Amino acid sequence: MLESLDKGTLMAINEKVNGKSSTGVASEGTWPGIDSRFRLIILAGKRTKQLLHGSKPRIEVDKGRRRNTSIALEEVKRGLVQFCKVDKDGVRIPNPDAVDIN
């Protein structure tokens, strides 16, 4: 059965079995500042709520074709959503890659 599959399909199956899939949501280097898929979900969810409550998108969108969740994910992927990490005591953790927008 595997002999009938093309090379790309075989590579995708191998990556998925070995857990080395490069198509994962939070794959390294593609999402600025996002170090886990959980952080991505929380950040995109908060941005989606902002959009639902009337915030203007930071990217150009066609409202008829894009949903707020897709817009939020694209904004996060492009690094347009500013955020900071805090420790368990609520103290802000400095981010050396953060851009000062003031």
Gaussian input, Z-matrix of N, CA and C with variables (Angstrom, degrees):
# hf/3-21g

backbone

0 1
 N
 C     1     B1
 C     2     B2     1     A1
 N     3     B3     2     A2     1     D1
 C     4     B4     3     A3     2     D2
 C     5     B5     4     A4     3     D3
 N     6     B6     5     A5     4     D4
 C     7     B7     6     A6     5     D5
 C     8     B8     7     A7     6     D6
 N     9     B9     8     A8     7     D7
 C    10    B10     9     A9     8     D8
 C    11    B11    10    A10     9     D9
 N    12    B12    11    A11    10    D10
 C    13    B13    12    A12    11    D11
 C    14    B14    13    A13    12    D12
 N    15    B15    14    A14    13    D13
 C    16    B16    15    A15    14    D14
 C    17    B17    16    A16    15    D15
 N    18    B18    17    A17    16    D16
 C    19    B19    18    A18    17    D17
 C    20    B20    19    A19    18    D18
 N    21    B21    20    A20    19    D19
 C    22    B22    21    A21    20    D20
 C    23    B23    22    A22    21    D21
 N    24    B24    23    A23    22    D22
 C    25    B25    24    A24    23    D23
 C    26    B26    25    A25    24    D24
 N    27    B27    26    A26    25    D25
 C    28    B28    27    A27    26    D26
 C    29    B29    28    A28    27    D27
 N    30    B30    29    A29    28    D28
 C    31    B31    30    A30    29    D29
 C    32    B32    31    A31    30    D30
 N    33    B33    32    A32    31    D31
 C    34    B34    33    A33    32    D32
 C    35    B35    34    A34    33    D33
 N    36    B36    35    A35    34    D34
 C    37    B37    36    A36    35    D35
 C    38    B38    37    A37    36    D36
 N    39    B39    38    A38    37    D37
 C    40    B40    39    A39    38    D38
 C    41    B41    40    A40    39    D39
 N    42    B42    41    A41    40    D40
 C    43    B43    42    A42    41    D41
 C    44    B44    43    A43    42    D42
 N    45    B45    44    A44    43    D43
 C    46    B46    45    A45    44    D44
 C    47    B47    46    A46    45    D45
 N    48    B48    47    A47    46    D46
 C    49    B49    48    A48    47    D47
 C    50    B50    49    A49    48    D48
 N    51    B51    50    A50    49    D49
 C    52    B52    51    A51    50    D50
 C    53    B53    52    A52    51    D51
 N    54    B54    53    A53    52    D52
 C    55    B55    54    A54    53    D53
 C    56    B56    55    A55    54    D54
 N    57    B57    56    A56    55    D55
 C    58    B58    57    A57    56    D56
 C    59    B59    58    A58    57    D57
 N    60    B60    59    A59    58    D58
 C    61    B61    60    A60    59    D59
 C    62    B62    61    A61    60    D60
 N    63    B63    62    A62    61    D61
 C    64    B64    63    A63    62    D62
 C    65    B65    64    A64    63    D63
 N    66    B66    65    A65    64    D64
 C    67    B67    66    A66    65    D65
 C    68    B68    67    A67    66    D66
 N    69    B69    68    A68    67    D67
 C    70    B70    69    A69    68    D68
 C    71    B71    70    A70    69    D69
 N    72    B72    71    A71    70    D70
 C    73    B73    72    A72    71    D71
 C    74    B74    73    A73    72    D72
 N    75    B75    74    A74    73    D73
 C    76    B76    75    A75    74    D74
 C    77    B77    76    A76    75    D75
 N    78    B78    77    A77    76    D76
 C    79    B79    78    A78    77    D77
 C    80    B80    79    A79    78    D78
 N    81    B81    80    A80    79    D79
 C    82    B82    81    A81    80    D80
 C    83    B83    82    A82    81    D81
 N    84    B84    83    A83    82    D82
 C    85    B85    84    A84    83    D83
 C    86    B86    85    A85    84    D84
 N    87    B87    86    A86    85    D85
 C    88    B88    87    A87    86    D86
 C    89    B89    88    A88    87    D87
 N    90    B90    89    A89    88    D88
 C    91    B91    90    A90    89    D89
 C    92    B92    91    A91    90    D90
 N    93    B93    92    A92    91    D91
 C    94    B94    93    A93    92    D92
 C    95    B95    94    A94    93    D93
 N    96    B96    95    A95    94    D94
 C    97    B97    96    A96    95    D95
 C    98    B98    97    A97    96    D96
 N    99    B99    98    A98    97    D97
 C   100   B100    99    A99    98    D98
 C   101   B101   100   A100    99    D99
 N   102   B102   101   A101   100   D100
 C   103   B103   102   A102   101   D101
 C   104   B104   103   A103   102   D102
 N   105   B105   104   A104   103   D103
 C   106   B106   105   A105   104   D104
 C   107   B107   106   A106   105   D105
 N   108   B108   107   A107   106   D106
 C   109   B109   108   A108   107   D107
 C   110   B110   109   A109   108   D108
 N   111   B111   110   A110   109   D109
 C   112   B112   111   A111   110   D110
 C   113   B113   112   A112   111   D111
 N   114   B114   113   A113   112   D112
 C   115   B115   114   A114   113   D113
 C   116   B116   115   A115   114   D114
 N   117   B117   116   A116   115   D115
 C   118   B118   117   A117   116   D116
 C   119   B119   118   A118   117   D117
 N   120   B120   119   A119   118   D118
 C   121   B121   120   A120   119   D119
 C   122   B122   121   A121   120   D120
 N   123   B123   122   A122   121   D121
 C   124   B124   123   A123   122   D122
 C   125   B125   124   A124   123   D123
 N   126   B126   125   A125   124   D124
 C   127   B127   126   A126   125   D125
 C   128   B128   127   A127   126   D126
 N   129   B129   128   A128   127   D127
 C   130   B130   129   A129   128   D128
 C   131   B131   130   A130   129   D129
 N   132   B132   131   A131   130   D130
 C   133   B133   132   A132   131   D131
 C   134   B134   133   A133   132   D132
 N   135   B135   134   A134   133   D133
 C   136   B136   135   A135   134   D134
 C   137   B137   136   A136   135   D135
 N   138   B138   137   A137   136   D136
 C   139   B139   138   A138   137   D137
 C   140   B140   139   A139   138   D138
 N   141   B141   140   A140   139   D139
 C   142   B142   141   A141   140   D140
 C   143   B143   142   A142   141   D141
 N   144   B144   143   A143   142   D142
 C   145   B145   144   A144   143   D143
 C   146   B146   145   A145   144   D144
 N   147   B147   146   A146   145   D145
 C   148   B148   147   A147   146   D146
 C   149   B149   148   A148   147   D147
 N   150   B150   149   A149   148   D148
 C   151   B151   150   A150   149   D149
 C   152   B152   151   A151   150   D150
 N   153   B153   152   A152   151   D151
 C   154   B154   153   A153   152   D152
 C   155   B155   154   A154   153   D153
 N   156   B156   155   A155   154   D154
 C   157   B157   156   A156   155   D155
 C   158   B158   157   A157   156   D156
 N   159   B159   158   A158   157   D157
 C   160   B160   159   A159   158   D158
 C   161   B161   160   A160   159   D159
 N   162   B162   161   A161   160   D160
 C   163   B163   162   A162   161   D161
 C   164   B164   163   A163   162   D162
 N   165   B165   164   A164   163   D163
 C   166   B166   165   A165   164   D164
 C   167   B167   166   A166   165   D165
 N   168   B168   167   A167   166   D166
 C   169   B169   168   A168   167   D167
 C   170   B170   169   A169   168   D168
 N   171   B171   170   A170   169   D169
 C   172   B172   171   A171   170   D170
 C   173   B173   172   A172   171   D171
 N   174   B174   173   A173   172   D172
 C   175   B175   174   A174   173   D173
 C   176   B176   175   A175   174   D174
 N   177   B177   176   A176   175   D175
 C   178   B178   177   A177   176   D176
 C   179   B179   178   A178   177   D177
 N   180   B180   179   A179   178   D178
 C   181   B181   180   A180   179   D179
 C   182   B182   181   A181   180   D180
 N   183   B183   182   A182   181   D181
 C   184   B184   183   A183   182   D182
 C   185   B185   184   A184   183   D183
 N   186   B186   185   A185   184   D184
 C   187   B187   186   A186   185   D185
 C   188   B188   187   A187   186   D186
 N   189   B189   188   A188   187   D187
 C   190   B190   189   A189   188   D188
 C   191   B191   190   A190   189   D189
 N   192   B192   191   A191   190   D190
 C   193   B193   192   A192   191   D191
 C   194   B194   193   A193   192   D192
 N   195   B195   194   A194   193   D193
 C   196   B196   195   A195   194   D194
 C   197   B197   196   A196   195   D195
 N   198   B198   197   A197   196   D196
 C   199   B199   198   A198   197   D197
 C   200   B200   199   A199   198   D198
 N   201   B201   200   A200   199   D199
 C   202   B202   201   A201   200   D200
 C   203   B203   202   A202   201   D201
 N   204   B204   203   A203   202   D202
 C   205   B205   204   A204   203   D203
 C   206   B206   205   A205   204   D204
 N   207   B207   206   A206   205   D205
 C   208   B208   207   A207   206   D206
 C   209   B209   208   A208   207   D207
 N   210   B210   209   A209   208   D208
 C   211   B211   210   A210   209   D209
 C   212   B212   211   A211   210   D210
 N   213   B213   212   A212   211   D211
 C   214   B214   213   A213   212   D212
 C   215   B215   214   A214   213   D213
 N   216   B216   215   A215   214   D214
 C   217   B217   216   A216   215   D215
 C   218   B218   217   A217   216   D216
 N   219   B219   218   A218   217   D217
 C   220   B220   219   A219   218   D218
 C   221   B221   220   A220   219   D219
 N   222   B222   221   A221   220   D220
 C   223   B223   222   A222   221   D221
 C   224   B224   223   A223   222   D222
 N   225   B225   224   A224   223   D223
 C   226   B226   225   A225   224   D224
 C   227   B227   226   A226   225   D225
 N   228   B228   227   A227   226   D226
 C   229   B229   228   A228   227   D227
 C   230   B230   229   A229   228   D228
 N   231   B231   230   A230   229   D229
 C   232   B232   231   A231   230   D230
 C   233   B233   232   A232   231   D231
 N   234   B234   233   A233   232   D232
 C   235   B235   234   A234   233   D233
 C   236   B236   235   A235   234   D234
 N   237   B237   236   A236   235   D235
 C   238   B238   237   A237   236   D236
 C   239   B239   238   A238   237   D237
 N   240   B240   239   A239   238   D238
 C   241   B241   240   A240   239   D239
 C   242   B242   241   A241   240   D240
 N   243   B243   242   A242   241   D241
 C   244   B244   243   A243   242   D242
 C   245   B245   244   A244   243   D243
 N   246   B246   245   A245   244   D244
 C   247   B247   246   A246   245   D245
 C   248   B248   247   A247   246   D246
 N   249   B249   248   A248   247   D247
 C   250   B250   249   A249   248   D248
 C   251   B251   250   A250   249   D249
 N   252   B252   251   A251   250   D250
 C   253   B253   252   A252   251   D251
 C   254   B254   253   A253   252   D252
 N   255   B255   254   A254   253   D253
 C   256   B256   255   A255   254   D254
 C   257   B257   256   A256   255   D255
 N   258   B258   257   A257   256   D256
 C   259   B259   258   A258   257   D257
 C   260   B260   259   A259   258   D258
 N   261   B261   260   A260   259   D259
 C   262   B262   261   A261   260   D260
 C   263   B263   262   A262   261   D261
 N   264   B264   263   A263   262   D262
 C   265   B265   264   A264   263   D263
 C   266   B266   265   A265   264   D264
 N   267   B267   266   A266   265   D265
 C   268   B268   267   A267   266   D266
 C   269   B269   268   A268   267   D267
 N   270   B270   269   A269   268   D268
 C   271   B271   270   A270   269   D269
 C   272   B272   271   A271   270   D270
 N   273   B273   272   A272   271   D271
 C   274   B274   273   A273   272   D272
 C   275   B275   274   A274   273   D273
 N   276   B276   275   A275   274   D274
 C   277   B277   276   A276   275   D275
 C   278   B278   277   A277   276   D276
 N   279   B279   278   A278   277   D277
 C   280   B280   279   A279   278   D278
 C   281   B281   280   A280   279   D279
 N   282   B282   281   A281   280   D280
 C   283   B283   282   A282   281   D281
 C   284   B284   283   A283   282   D282
 N   285   B285   284   A284   283   D283
 C   286   B286   285   A285   284   D284
 C   287   B287   286   A286   285   D285
 N   288   B288   287   A287   286   D286
 C   289   B289   288   A288   287   D287
 C   290   B290   289   A289   288   D288
 N   291   B291   290   A290   289   D289
 C   292   B292   291   A291   290   D290
 C   293   B293   292   A292   291   D291
 N   294   B294   293   A293   292   D292
 C   295   B295   294   A294   293   D293
 C   296   B296   295   A295   294   D294
 N   297   B297   296   A296   295   D295
 C   298   B298   297   A297   296   D296
 C   299   B299   298   A298   297   D297
 N   300   B300   299   A299   298   D298
 C   301   B301   300   A300   299   D299
 C   302   B302   301   A301   300   D300
 N   303   B303   302   A302   301   D301
 C   304   B304   303   A303   302   D302
 C   305   B305   304   A304   303   D303

   B1=1.4401
   B2=1.5255
   B3=1.3210
   B4=1.4584
   B5=1.5234
   B6=1.3192
   B7=1.4618
   B8=1.5261
   B9=1.3469
   B10=1.4557
   B11=1.5349
   B12=1.3453
   B13=1.4582
   B14=1.5237
   B15=1.3324
   B16=1.4632
   B17=1.5297
   B18=1.3217
   B19=1.4597
   B20=1.5272
   B21=1.3380
   B22=1.4644
   B23=1.5132
   B24=1.3118
   B25=1.4635
   B26=1.5161
   B27=1.3193
   B28=1.4649
   B29=1.5253
   B30=1.3431
   B31=1.4635
   B32=1.5205
   B33=1.3412
   B34=1.4620
   B35=1.5308
   B36=1.3295
   B37=1.4633
   B38=1.5208
   B39=1.3280
   B40=1.4605
   B41=1.5275
   B42=1.3379
   B43=1.4621
   B44=1.5218
   B45=1.3261
   B46=1.4571
   B47=1.5286
   B48=1.3256
   B49=1.4609
   B50=1.5237
   B51=1.3248
   B52=1.4564
   B53=1.5194
   B54=1.3274
   B55=1.4551
   B56=1.5108
   B57=1.3302
   B58=1.4533
   B59=1.5226
   B60=1.3006
   B61=1.4512
   B62=1.5212
   B63=1.3249
   B64=1.4614
   B65=1.5159
   B66=1.3199
   B67=1.4495
   B68=1.5189
   B69=1.3093
   B70=1.4549
   B71=1.5164
   B72=1.3060
   B73=1.4539
   B74=1.5202
   B75=1.3057
   B76=1.4592
   B77=1.5223
   B78=1.3296
   B79=1.4574
   B80=1.5184
   B81=1.3133
   B82=1.4592
   B83=1.5102
   B84=1.3163
   B85=1.4533
   B86=1.5145
   B87=1.3193
   B88=1.4565
   B89=1.5147
   B90=1.3153
   B91=1.4610
   B92=1.5201
   B93=1.3388
   B94=1.4722
   B95=1.5213
   B96=1.3294
   B97=1.4534
   B98=1.5137
   B99=1.3173
   B100=1.4567
   B101=1.5267
   B102=1.3387
   B103=1.4579
   B104=1.5252
   B105=1.3315
   B106=1.4646
   B107=1.5197
   B108=1.3137
   B109=1.4622
   B110=1.5183
   B111=1.3313
   B112=1.4544
   B113=1.5260
   B114=1.3340
   B115=1.4647
   B116=1.5286
   B117=1.3235
   B118=1.4557
   B119=1.5242
   B120=1.3202
   B121=1.4611
   B122=1.5266
   B123=1.3150
   B124=1.4693
   B125=1.5229
   B126=1.3224
   B127=1.4568
   B128=1.5326
   B129=1.3102
   B130=1.4656
   B131=1.5269
   B132=1.3243
   B133=1.4627
   B134=1.5079
   B135=1.3319
   B136=1.4708
   B137=1.5223
   B138=1.3257
   B139=1.4602
   B140=1.5301
   B141=1.3257
   B142=1.4615
   B143=1.5245
   B144=1.3331
   B145=1.4666
   B146=1.5252
   B147=1.3401
   B148=1.4591
   B149=1.5266
   B150=1.3201
   B151=1.4676
   B152=1.5277
   B153=1.3224
   B154=1.4609
   B155=1.5252
   B156=1.3282
   B157=1.4661
   B158=1.5255
   B159=1.3293
   B160=1.4568
   B161=1.5114
   B162=1.3235
   B163=1.4697
   B164=1.5215
   B165=1.3107
   B166=1.4610
   B167=1.5255
   B168=1.3235
   B169=1.4702
   B170=1.5263
   B171=1.3171
   B172=1.4688
   B173=1.5244
   B174=1.3193
   B175=1.4573
   B176=1.5241
   B177=1.3155
   B178=1.4552
   B179=1.5246
   B180=1.3308
   B181=1.4615
   B182=1.5179
   B183=1.3079
   B184=1.4525
   B185=1.5170
   B186=1.3302
   B187=1.4644
   B188=1.5281
   B189=1.3187
   B190=1.4452
   B191=1.5138
   B192=1.3235
   B193=1.4668
   B194=1.5182
   B195=1.3371
   B196=1.4626
   B197=1.5140
   B198=1.2952
   B199=1.4608
   B200=1.5155
   B201=1.3211
   B202=1.4650
   B203=1.5220
   B204=1.3267
   B205=1.4652
   B206=1.5251
   B207=1.3280
   B208=1.4717
   B209=1.5201
   B210=1.3295
   B211=1.4655
   B212=1.5224
   B213=1.3462
   B214=1.4648
   B215=1.5231
   B216=1.3205
   B217=1.4691
   B218=1.5266
   B219=1.3196
   B220=1.4677
   B221=1.5285
   B222=1.3265
   B223=1.4647
   B224=1.5307
   B225=1.3287
   B226=1.4667
   B227=1.5250
   B228=1.3159
   B229=1.4666
   B230=1.5227
   B231=1.3333
   B232=1.4718
   B233=1.5308
   B234=1.3371
   B235=1.4650
   B236=1.5160
   B237=1.3134
   B238=1.4597
   B239=1.5234
   B240=1.3292
   B241=1.4649
   B242=1.5268
   B243=1.3345
   B244=1.4605
   B245=1.5224
   B246=1.3194
   B247=1.4589
   B248=1.5099
   B249=1.3270
   B250=1.4608
   B251=1.5191
   B252=1.2990
   B253=1.4604
   B254=1.5233
   B255=1.3350
   B256=1.4599
   B257=1.5196
   B258=1.3368
   B259=1.4577
   B260=1.5334
   B261=1.3281
   B262=1.4672
   B263=1.5256
   B264=1.3404
   B265=1.4635
   B266=1.5305
   B267=1.3099
   B268=1.4604
   B269=1.5174
   B270=1.3361
   B271=1.4562
   B272=1.5237
   B273=1.3123
   B274=1.4616
   B275=1.5325
   B276=1.3317
   B277=1.4598
   B278=1.5304
   B279=1.3396
   B280=1.4644
   B281=1.5266
   B282=1.3240
   B283=1.4579
   B284=1.5215
   B285=1.3415
   B286=1.4683
   B287=1.5242
   B288=1.3280
   B289=1.4532
   B290=1.5249
   B291=1.3394
   B292=1.4694
   B293=1.5265
   B294=1.3068
   B295=1.4487
   B296=1.5180
   B297=1.3455
   B298=1.4491
   B299=1.5203
   B300=1.3285
   B301=1.4650
   B302=1.5127
   B303=1.3357
   B304=1.4677
   B305=1.4929
   A1=111.31
   A2=118.66
   A3=121.56
   A4=112.49
   A5=117.36
   A6=120.88
   A7=111.63
   A8=117.76
   A9=121.45
   A10=113.24
   A11=118.27
   A12=121.48
   A13=110.72
   A14=116.55
   A15=119.86
   A16=110.41
   A17=116.00
   A18=122.07
   A19=112.21
   A20=117.91
   A21=121.61
   A22=112.85
   A23=115.80
   A24=120.43
   A25=110.81
   A26=116.61
   A27=120.40
   A28=111.36
   A29=116.85
   A30=120.45
   A31=110.59
   A32=117.30
   A33=121.50
   A34=110.77
   A35=116.49
   A36=120.61
   A37=109.95
   A38=117.12
   A39=121.96
   A40=111.08
   A41=117.40
   A42=120.78
   A43=111.11
   A44=116.42
   A45=120.45
   A46=110.79
   A47=117.16
   A48=121.61
   A49=110.56
   A50=117.22
   A51=121.73
   A52=113.50
   A53=118.12
   A54=121.37
   A55=113.99
   A56=117.95
   A57=121.49
   A58=111.40
   A59=116.60
   A60=120.60
   A61=110.46
   A62=117.02
   A63=121.42
   A64=111.24
   A65=117.38
   A66=120.44
   A67=112.19
   A68=118.06
   A69=121.24
   A70=111.52
   A71=116.25
   A72=121.54
   A73=111.66
   A74=117.47
   A75=120.31
   A76=111.48
   A77=117.65
   A78=118.96
   A79=109.46
   A80=116.29
   A81=122.32
   A82=112.75
   A83=115.28
   A84=121.05
   A85=115.92
   A86=118.66
   A87=118.88
   A88=112.83
   A89=118.77
   A90=122.65
   A91=108.22
   A92=118.61
   A93=121.51
   A94=113.10
   A95=116.59
   A96=122.49
   A97=115.09
   A98=118.02
   A99=121.27
   A100=108.42
   A101=115.42
   A102=119.95
   A103=113.04
   A104=116.92
   A105=119.67
   A106=109.48
   A107=116.02
   A108=119.88
   A109=111.10
   A110=117.12
   A111=120.68
   A112=110.64
   A113=116.50
   A114=120.35
   A115=109.91
   A116=116.45
   A117=120.99
   A118=111.02
   A119=117.19
   A120=121.45
   A121=110.78
   A122=116.69
   A123=120.53
   A124=110.55
   A125=117.03
   A126=121.39
   A127=111.41
   A128=117.26
   A129=120.55
   A130=110.78
   A131=117.18
   A132=120.15
   A133=112.68
   A134=116.46
   A135=119.96
   A136=111.18
   A137=116.51
   A138=118.95
   A139=110.71
   A140=117.60
   A141=121.63
   A142=110.57
   A143=117.03
   A144=120.44
   A145=110.93
   A146=116.94
   A147=120.09
   A148=110.48
   A149=116.05
   A150=120.18
   A151=111.12
   A152=117.26
   A153=121.30
   A154=112.26
   A155=116.02
   A156=121.04
   A157=112.75
   A158=117.37
   A159=119.92
   A160=117.86
   A161=119.00
   A162=119.57
   A163=109.94
   A164=115.84
   A165=119.94
   A166=109.84
   A167=117.40
   A168=120.49
   A169=110.90
   A170=116.17
   A171=122.31
   A172=111.90
   A173=115.35
   A174=120.94
   A175=107.48
   A176=116.29
   A177=119.90
   A178=108.67
   A179=115.54
   A180=119.59
   A181=110.99
   A182=114.64
   A183=122.76
   A184=105.43
   A185=117.73
   A186=122.16
   A187=113.14
   A188=117.53
   A189=119.70
   A190=113.61
   A191=116.84
   A192=119.83
   A193=114.05
   A194=119.04
   A195=121.05
   A196=110.97
   A197=116.21
   A198=121.46
   A199=109.33
   A200=115.79
   A201=120.47
   A202=112.11
   A203=118.58
   A204=120.08
   A205=110.82
   A206=117.34
   A207=120.58
   A208=110.64
   A209=116.38
   A210=120.84
   A211=109.56
   A212=116.73
   A213=120.98
   A214=111.17
   A215=117.50
   A216=120.50
   A217=111.45
   A218=117.07
   A219=120.08
   A220=110.64
   A221=117.65
   A222=120.88
   A223=110.91
   A224=116.73
   A225=120.49
   A226=109.60
   A227=116.93
   A228=120.89
   A229=111.68
   A230=116.75
   A231=121.03
   A232=112.50
   A233=117.30
   A234=120.12
   A235=113.18
   A236=118.20
   A237=122.58
   A238=113.53
   A239=117.29
   A240=121.22
   A241=107.81
   A242=115.69
   A243=120.75
   A244=109.45
   A245=117.00
   A246=122.17
   A247=109.04
   A248=116.25
   A249=120.79
   A250=108.21
   A251=115.38
   A252=121.38
   A253=107.75
   A254=115.91
   A255=121.52
   A256=108.89
   A257=115.99
   A258=118.73
   A259=109.72
   A260=116.83
   A261=120.31
   A262=112.85
   A263=117.47
   A264=121.19
   A265=111.77
   A266=116.88
   A267=120.87
   A268=113.90
   A269=117.09
   A270=121.43
   A271=108.99
   A272=116.07
   A273=122.31
   A274=110.87
   A275=115.33
   A276=121.33
   A277=107.74
   A278=117.74
   A279=119.17
   A280=111.61
   A281=116.00
   A282=122.20
   A283=108.22
   A284=118.47
   A285=120.50
   A286=112.91
   A287=118.94
   A288=122.39
   A289=112.91
   A290=117.61
   A291=120.75
   A292=109.99
   A293=114.47
   A294=121.72
   A295=107.81
   A296=117.10
   A297=120.67
   A298=108.57
   A299=116.93
   A300=120.05
   A301=112.39
   A302=118.99
   A303=121.80
   A304=111.27
   D1=-43.11
   D2=-179.20
   D3=-65.79
   D4=-24.07
   D5=-179.38
   D6=-64.92
   D7=-26.70
   D8=-176.60
   D9=-83.82
   D10=-8.52
   D11=-178.70
   D12=-86.42
   D13=147.87
   D14=178.40
   D15=-76.83
   D16=169.79
   D17=-174.82
   D18=-61.76
   D19=-41.64
   D20=-179.84
   D21=-62.28
   D22=-41.77
   D23=178.80
   D24=-65.64
   D25=-41.61
   D26=178.60
   D27=-63.23
   D28=-40.27
   D29=178.28
   D30=-63.83
   D31=-41.55
   D32=-179.83
   D33=-64.10
   D34=-41.71
   D35=178.26
   D36=-64.05
   D37=-44.33
   D38=179.92
   D39=-61.70
   D40=-43.56
   D41=179.54
   D42=-63.97
   D43=-41.50
   D44=-178.70
   D45=-66.23
   D46=-41.70
   D47=179.94
   D48=-66.05
   D49=-40.44
   D50=-178.13
   D51=-85.35
   D52=-3.58
   D53=178.76
   D54=74.00
   D55=22.75
   D56=-177.62
   D57=-112.67
   D58=34.15
   D59=-177.00
   D60=-68.16
   D61=128.63
   D62=178.75
   D63=-88.82
   D64=0.21
   D65=-178.66
   D66=-95.20
   D67=5.72
   D68=-179.65
   D69=-63.46
   D70=154.47
   D71=-175.38
   D72=-61.48
   D73=-43.80
   D74=-176.14
   D75=-105.59
   D76=41.41
   D77=178.88
   D78=-67.30
   D79=144.61
   D80=-172.89
   D81=-57.24
   D82=137.44
   D83=173.48
   D84=87.52
   D85=-13.39
   D86=-177.28
   D87=-97.33
   D88=-18.96
   D89=-177.77
   D90=-123.11
   D91=104.09
   D92=-177.01
   D93=-58.60
   D94=122.28
   D95=176.52
   D96=80.70
   D97=-6.54
   D98=-177.86
   D99=-92.34
   D100=114.37
   D101=-177.68
   D102=-105.64
   D103=-2.48
   D104=176.13
   D105=-155.65
   D106=156.19
   D107=179.74
   D108=-67.95
   D109=-25.12
   D110=179.01
   D111=-68.92
   D112=-41.37
   D113=176.73
   D114=-63.10
   D115=-39.75
   D116=178.39
   D117=-61.03
   D118=-44.62
   D119=-179.01
   D120=-63.39
   D121=-44.84
   D122=-179.47
   D123=-64.79
   D124=-47.12
   D125=-177.61
   D126=-64.98
   D127=-46.38
   D128=179.41
   D129=-66.04
   D130=-35.75
   D131=177.40
   D132=-64.18
   D133=-42.25
   D134=177.94
   D135=-66.78
   D136=-39.30
   D137=178.45
   D138=-67.70
   D139=-36.55
   D140=176.72
   D141=-60.52
   D142=-42.82
   D143=177.63
   D144=-61.97
   D145=-40.45
   D146=177.50
   D147=-59.98
   D148=-43.77
   D149=179.17
   D150=-64.64
   D151=-40.48
   D152=178.07
   D153=-61.98
   D154=-32.04
   D155=-178.51
   D156=-91.50
   D157=11.15
   D158=171.27
   D159=109.80
   D160=-0.49
   D161=176.50
   D162=-62.89
   D163=146.67
   D164=179.40
   D165=-83.40
   D166=137.62
   D167=177.50
   D168=-62.06
   D169=146.75
   D170=179.58
   D171=-92.86
   D172=1.45
   D173=175.23
   D174=-125.28
   D175=160.11
   D176=177.58
   D177=-77.47
   D178=127.47
   D179=-176.74
   D180=-133.86
   D181=155.09
   D182=170.84
   D183=-101.77
   D184=105.26
   D185=-173.48
   D186=-56.07
   D187=-28.81
   D188=-179.91
   D189=-72.83
   D190=-19.45
   D191=-174.04
   D192=-112.97
   D193=-21.11
   D194=-174.86
   D195=-113.37
   D196=138.56
   D197=175.84
   D198=-95.86
   D199=162.05
   D200=-177.85
   D201=-59.52
   D202=-36.75
   D203=179.78
   D204=-65.10
   D205=-40.92
   D206=178.59
   D207=-66.19
   D208=-39.73
   D209=178.68
   D210=-63.42
   D211=-46.55
   D212=-179.17
   D213=-60.96
   D214=-45.16
   D215=179.00
   D216=-61.60
   D217=-41.44
   D218=179.64
   D219=-66.11
   D220=-39.32
   D221=177.42
   D222=-62.83
   D223=-42.74
   D224=178.47
   D225=-64.24
   D226=-43.95
   D227=-178.83
   D228=-61.14
   D229=-36.95
   D230=179.64
   D231=-81.16
   D232=-4.48
   D233=179.26
   D234=79.25
   D235=23.55
   D236=-176.97
   D237=-91.27
   D238=-5.09
   D239=-179.84
   D240=-106.81
   D241=114.57
   D242=-179.28
   D243=-82.73
   D244=139.67
   D245=176.82
   D246=-154.55
   D247=162.31
   D248=174.89
   D249=-132.24
   D250=153.09
   D251=178.39
   D252=-94.02
   D253=146.55
   D254=175.92
   D255=-127.75
   D256=151.00
   D257=177.59
   D258=-84.14
   D259=-176.45
   D260=-174.59
   D261=-65.92
   D262=-18.56
   D263=178.23
   D264=-91.13
   D265=-0.57
   D266=179.87
   D267=86.33
   D268=10.77
   D269=179.48
   D270=-85.99
   D271=131.60
   D272=-177.66
   D273=-65.30
   D274=133.07
   D275=177.68
   D276=-96.26
   D277=122.88
   D278=-178.64
   D279=-62.46
   D280=138.38
   D281=179.03
   D282=-113.32
   D283=111.32
   D284=-177.59
   D285=-65.86
   D286=-20.37
   D287=-179.04
   D288=-91.40
   D289=-5.56
   D290=-175.26
   D291=-69.02
   D292=146.14
   D293=177.26
   D294=-100.76
   D295=128.88
   D296=178.05
   D297=-78.55
   D298=118.71
   D299=-176.79
   D300=-98.19
   D301=6.94
   D302=179.29
   D303=-88.58

